[in-house]
Protein backbone atom coordinates (compact mmCIF):
# COMPACT_ATOMS: atom_id res chain seq x y z
CA UNK A 1 0.00 0.00 0.00
CA UNK A 2 1.28 3.46 -0.91
CA UNK A 3 2.11 5.89 1.88
CA UNK A 4 -0.31 8.83 2.03
CA UNK A 5 1.34 12.24 2.23
CA UNK A 6 0.05 15.78 2.08
CA UNK A 7 1.07 17.43 -1.18
CA UNK A 8 0.67 21.01 0.06
CA UNK A 9 2.27 22.70 3.06
CA UNK A 10 1.09 25.97 4.61
CA UNK A 11 4.14 28.17 5.18
CA UNK A 12 2.41 31.43 6.22
CA UNK A 13 -0.87 32.41 7.88
CA UNK A 14 -2.24 35.80 8.92
CA UNK A 15 -5.64 36.65 10.37
CA UNK A 16 -8.61 34.79 11.80
CA UNK A 17 -11.90 35.79 10.13
CA UNK A 18 -10.17 37.34 7.14
CA UNK A 19 -7.32 34.95 6.43
CA UNK A 20 -4.33 35.19 4.10
CA UNK A 21 -2.16 32.10 3.66
CA UNK A 22 0.73 30.97 1.48
CA UNK A 23 0.81 27.30 0.46
CA UNK A 24 3.67 25.47 -1.27
CA UNK A 25 3.19 22.45 -3.52
CA UNK A 26 5.81 20.01 -2.19
CA UNK A 27 6.13 18.26 -5.58
CA UNK A 28 6.67 21.31 -7.81
CA UNK A 29 7.67 24.04 -5.33
CA UNK A 30 5.06 26.46 -6.75
CA UNK A 31 3.75 28.99 -4.18
CA UNK A 32 0.02 29.78 -3.96
CA UNK A 33 -1.75 32.65 -2.22
CA UNK A 34 -5.05 31.77 -0.52
CA UNK A 35 -7.31 34.51 0.82
CA UNK A 36 -10.61 33.99 2.65
CA UNK A 37 -13.02 36.62 3.85
CA UNK A 38 -16.24 35.38 5.45
CA UNK A 39 -17.87 32.80 3.19
CA UNK A 40 -15.78 33.51 0.08
CA UNK A 41 -12.18 32.79 -0.78
CA UNK A 42 -9.76 32.31 -3.60
CA UNK A 43 -6.53 30.58 -4.54
CA UNK A 44 -4.01 31.83 -7.09
CA UNK A 45 -0.40 31.05 -7.99
CA UNK A 46 2.07 33.69 -6.84
CA UNK A 47 3.94 35.33 -9.73
CA UNK A 48 7.23 37.23 -9.93
CA UNK A 49 7.76 40.50 -11.82
CA UNK A 50 8.15 38.65 -15.12
CA UNK A 51 4.89 36.75 -14.65
CA UNK A 52 6.57 33.43 -13.85
CA UNK A 53 5.45 31.32 -10.87
CA UNK A 54 7.32 31.81 -7.58
CA UNK A 55 9.06 28.49 -6.90
CA UNK A 56 10.55 27.43 -3.56
CA UNK A 57 13.22 24.79 -3.17
CA UNK A 58 11.61 21.44 -2.36
CA UNK A 59 13.15 18.55 -0.47
CA UNK A 60 11.97 15.01 -1.01
Secondary structure, DSSP 8 states (H G I E B T S, - for coil): ------SEEEEEEE-SSEEEEEEEETTT-BEEEEEEETTEEEEEE-B-TTS-B-B-----
